[in-house]
Amino acid sequence: MSEYLRIYVEYSPKAIIALLSMKKMEEYLRPNKFMRIHRSFIVNLRKIREISKNHVILDADTTLPIGELYKESLNAYITSKFLSK
């Protein structure tokens, strides 16, 4: 959608359409709660239920791909939060 974003909010049946770049949205969101996992997706880290090799599963209906450029930062986050203790 070029410079438009589709934002999904929990408990809302409709997406919000905003004139904003992904880069700007990343800057607005708190990095300890949200992470970019693909050139097209930023996720709420608290909503991740499962991570497979190439996908993030948020719920029974939502599976998102993990982009090659973002795998390392996602793995570093998982390691620092859950495996380093």
C-alpha positions, 0 to 999 in steps of 0.5 A, a space after each residue: 500500500 505504498 506509504 499507507 499502513 493497515 493497522 489491526 487493533 485487538 477487538 476491532 473488526 476493521 483495520 485502521 488505514 494510516 498515511 505513514 511509513 513502516 519506518 515512522 511507525 517503528 519509531 513511534 512504537 515502543 521497541 520492547 513491546 513491538 518488533 518488525 519481523 518482515 518488511 510488511 509486518 510489525 507485531 506486538 511481542 506480547 501477542 506471539 504464541 509460537 515461533 517456527 523457523 519462518 513464521 510467527 503465530 499470533 492466534 489460530 487465524 493469524 500466521 505471519 512470515 519472518 523476513 530474512 532481514 529480521 530473523 537475527 533481531 527476533 532470535 536475539 530478542 528471544 534469546 535475551 528474554 527467555 534463554 539467557 537466564 
